[in-house]
Amino acid sequence: MTARARTDARRAAVLGSPIAHSLSPVLHRAAYTELGLGDRSYDRFEVDEEALPGFFAELGPEWAGLSLTMPLKRAVMPLLDEISDTAASVEAVNTVVFTEDGRSVGDNTDIPGMVAALRERGIEEVDSAAILGAGATASSALAALARICTGEVVAYVRSEGRAAEMRQWGERLDVEVRTADWADAEQALRAPLVIATTPAGTTDALAAAVPERPATLFDVLYDPWPTDLAARWSAYGGAVVSGLDLLLHQAVLQVEQMTGRSPAPLDAMRKAGEHALAAR
């Protein structure tokens, strides 16, 4: 990619497959409007792993950055000139920024986004936590917990293979991880912080087991919302952090990196995201 002046880099987009559901364009465009960046655009493109190298090769000097969702967070790594320590720690890139000299730099804003979303709700530190699930988002959750959890993290998983993966991630991220069978997932709900990283519908059966005085639930889903688990949690007075909170805070960091403007307008982005979800 040729060298470019930052003022020439006006395009950005989110890539993934499927991508039609993504709220990223709504959030980023709201930020551009609030910041008075009328010469910038943010789009979405349906791109799978096979098509990614070709898409990347065609990017011109007008590109400021890319947001990446599944299944591209790992596939993009060999295409980049540089990868941040945060992204390398979980082998996942969700943000690419193109520098003035044309270099492509990969980062992961999901991890600090999780920490920021929790901090917004007053969660600065916990002495233990539970994770429901063991996919890619679970590894990011572990990386976030490495920053705020002082004790054990219990991961509830469906197979020994997944359990071994979570233990390996724990060793890599220096987090004390114990794994438990998904059949015992109701026990997770009594933890000071529960992070649900599973697909829609997976935790519905756990809603009936929410304790009378739940602590904090971080459910990474945002559509459909609320999940059965989040609705019951809220009804019992527990604190709930949603997938929209995560999406917002990681997008704030992306906007700041791609535009060079800080702070990004969190409130305007939140309003835009909530309005878009309500319209679905």
C-alpha positions in Angstrom: 0.0 0.0 0.0 1.4 3.4 -1.0 2.1 6.2 1.5 -0.7 8.6 2.2 -1.4 11.7 4.1 -3.9 11.1 7.0 -6.2 13.7 5.5 -6.6 11.5 2.4 -7.7 8.5 4.4 -11.4 8.9 4.5 -12.9 5.5 4.1 -13.6 2.8 6.6 -15.8 -0.3 6.8 -16.6 -3.5 8.7 -15.9 -6.8 7.0 -17.3 -10.2 7.9 -19.7 -13.0 7.0 -22.5 -12.7 7.7 -22.4 -8.9 8.0 -25.9 -7.6 7.2 -26.8 -7.5 10.9 -23.8 -5.4 11.9 -24.5 -2.2 13.9 -20.9 -0.9 13.3 -21.9 1.4 10.4 -24.6 3.0 12.6 -22.1 3.6 15.4 -19.2 4.9 13.3 -21.4 7.2 11.2 -23.0 8.7 14.3 -19.5 9.4 15.5 -18.4 11.0 12.3 -21.5 13.2 12.3 -21.0 14.3 15.9 -17.3 15.0 15.2 -18.1 17.0 12.1 -16.2 14.6 9.8 -18.5 14.9 6.8 -15.8 13.8 4.4 -15.6 10.3 5.9 -17.6 7.2 5.1 -18.1 3.9 6.8 -19.6 0.9 5.0 -20.1 -2.8 5.4 -18.9 -5.6 3.1 -19.7 -9.3 3.0 -16.2 -10.9 3.0 -15.3 -14.4 4.0 -11.8 -15.9 4.7 -11.3 -16.9 1.1 -12.1 -13.4 -0.3 -10.2 -11.4 2.3 -6.7 -11.4 0.7 -8.2 -10.1 -2.6 -10.2 -7.5 -0.8 -7.2 -6.3 1.1 -5.0 -6.1 -2.0 -7.5 -3.8 -3.7 -7.5 -1.2 -0.9 -6.4 2.2 -2.0 -4.7 5.1 -0.1 -8.1 6.6 0.8 -8.7 3.9 3.4 -8.3 4.8 7.1 -9.2 1.5 8.7 -11.3 -1.7 8.9 -13.4 -3.3 11.6 -13.3 -7.1 11.4 -15.9 -9.6 12.7 -16.1 -13.3 12.4 -14.7 -15.3 10.6 -11.9 -12.8 9.8 -10.3 -11.9 13.2 -7.6 -14.5 12.8 -7.5 -14.8 9.0 -6.4 -11.2 8.6 -3.3 -11.5 10.8 -0.9 -12.8 8.0 -1.9 -9.8 5.8 -0.8 -7.2 8.3 2.5 -5.3 8.7 2.2 -5.1 12.5 0.1 -6.5 15.3 -0.4 -5.0 18.7 0.5 -7.0 21.9 -3.2 -7.0 22.9 -4.3 -8.6 19.6 -1.4 -11.1 19.6 -2.3 -12.2 23.2 -5.5 -13.7 21.9 -4.6 -14.2 18.3 -7.5 -12.1 17.1 -7.6 -8.7 15.3 -10.8 -6.8 15.1 -9.3 -3.4 14.1 -6.9 -2.5 11.3 -5.6 1.0 11.0 -3.6 2.2 7.9 -0.8 4.6 8.9 0.4 7.7 7.0 3.3 5.7 5.5 0.9 3.0 4.3 1.5 0.3 7.0 -1.3 -1.9 8.2 -1.5 -2.2 12.0 -3.8 -4.7 13.7 -5.3 -4.3 17.1 -8.0 -5.8 19.3 -10.4 -3.3 20.9 -12.7 -6.0 22.2 -10.5 -6.6 25.2 -10.2 -3.0 26.4 -13.8 -2.5 25.3 -15.0 -5.2 27.7 -13.0 -3.6 30.5 -14.4 -0.1 29.7 -18.0 -1.4 29.6 -17.6 -3.0 33.0 -15.9 0.1 34.4 -18.8 2.2 33.2 -21.0 0.1 35.5 -18.7 0.5 38.4 -16.9 -2.9 38.0 -13.2 -2.1 38.5 -12.1 -5.3 40.1 -13.5 -8.7 41.1 -12.0 -11.5 43.1 -13.5 -14.3 40.9 -15.6 -14.7 37.8 -17.3 -17.3 35.6 -17.4 -17.6 31.8 -20.2 -19.3 30.0 -18.8 -20.8 26.7 -15.3 -21.3 25.2 -15.3 -19.7 21.7 -13.3 -16.8 20.4 -15.2 -14.3 22.5 -14.4 -16.3 25.6 -10.7 -15.9 25.0 -11.2 -12.1 24.8 -13.2 -12.3 28.0 -10.3 -14.1 29.7 -7.9 -11.4 28.5 -10.2 -8.7 29.9 -10.4 -10.6 33.2 -6.6 -10.7 33.3 -6.8 -7.0 33.9 -9.5 -6.9 36.6 -9.9 -10.4 38.2 -7.6 -11.1 41.2 -8.7 -14.7 41.6 -10.0 -17.8 39.9 -12.1 -17.8 36.7 -14.3 -20.8 36.1 -15.2 -21.6 32.5 -18.3 -23.7 31.8 -17.8 -25.7 28.6 -19.4 -28.6 26.7 -16.4 -30.7 25.8 -13.0 -31.7 27.2 -11.4 -30.3 24.0 -12.9 -26.8 24.7 -11.9 -27.2 28.4 -8.3 -27.8 27.4 -8.3 -24.8 25.1 -9.6 -22.5 27.9 -6.9 -23.8 30.3 -4.3 -23.1 27.7 -5.6 -19.6 27.2 -5.5 -19.1 30.9 -1.8 -20.1 31.1 -1.0 -17.9 28.2 -2.8 -14.9 29.7 -1.7 -15.6 33.2 -5.2 -16.1 34.5 -6.1 -18.9 37.0 -8.7 -20.9 35.0 -10.7 -23.9 36.2 -13.0 -25.6 33.8 -16.4 -27.2 34.6 -19.0 -29.1 32.6 -21.8 -27.1 31.0 -24.3 -29.4 32.9 -23.2 -27.5 36.0 -23.5 -24.0 34.5 -26.2 -23.0 37.0 -23.4 -22.8 39.5 -21.8 -20.0 37.5 -24.7 -17.6 38.3 -23.5 -17.1 41.8 -20.2 -15.6 40.8 -19.4 -11.9 41.4 -19.2 -11.5 37.6 -20.6 -13.8 35.0 -19.6 -13.3 31.3 -21.9 -15.1 28.8 -20.2 -15.6 25.5 -22.5 -18.2 23.9 -24.8 -17.9 20.8 -28.4 -16.7 21.1 -30.6 -19.1 23.0 -27.9 -21.1 24.6 -28.3 -19.6 28.1 -32.2 -19.5 28.0 -32.5 -22.6 30.1 -30.4 -21.0 32.9 -32.8 -18.1 33.5 -34.9 -20.0 36.0 -31.7 -20.6 38.1 -30.8 -16.9 38.6 -30.3 -16.4 42.3 -32.4 -13.9 44.3 -29.6 -11.5 44.7 -27.4 -11.8 41.5 -24.3 -9.7 41.1 -23.2 -8.7 37.6 -23.9 -10.3 34.3 -22.1 -9.4 31.1 -24.0 -10.9 28.2 -22.2 -10.3 24.9 -25.3 -10.6 22.8 -27.3 -7.5 21.7 -29.8 -8.9 19.2 -32.1 -10.3 20.3 -32.2 -8.3 23.5 -32.7 -8.9 26.3 -31.9 -12.5 26.4 -34.0 -14.6 28.8 -31.0 -14.7 31.2 -30.5 -11.0 31.1 -34.2 -10.3 31.6 -34.4 -12.5 34.7 -31.1 -11.1 36.0 -32.5 -7.5 35.7 -35.8 -8.5 37.3 -33.9 -9.7 40.3 -32.0 -6.5 40.6 -28.7 -7.6 39.3 -26.4 -5.4 37.2 -26.4 -6.2 33.5 -23.8 -5.2 30.9 -25.0 -5.9 27.3 -23.4 -6.8 24.0 -24.4 -3.3 22.9 -22.2 -1.9 25.7 -19.3 -4.0 24.4 -19.9 -3.0 20.8 -20.1 0.7 21.8 -16.9 0.7 23.8 -14.8 -1.2 21.3 -16.2 1.0 18.5 -15.2 4.1 20.5 -11.6 2.9 20.5 -11.8 2.1 16.7 -13.2 5.6 15.9 -10.4 7.2 17.9 -7.7 5.1 16.2 -9.1 5.6 12.6 -9.8 9.3 12.9 -7.1 10.5 15.3 -9.9 12.3 17.2 -10.4 11.7 20.9 -12.6 11.3 22.8 -15.1 9.6 20.5 -18.7 10.7 21.2 -19.9 7.7 23.3 -23.4 9.2 24.1 -24.2 9.9 20.4 -23.1 6.5 19.4 -25.1 4.8 22.1 -28.3 6.7 21.1 -27.8 5.8 17.5 -27.3 2.1 18.4 -30.3 2.0 20.6 -32.5 3.6 18.0 -31.3 1.2 15.3 -32.0 -1.9 17.6 -35.4 -0.6 18.5 -36.3 -0.3 14.8 -35.5 -3.9 14.1 
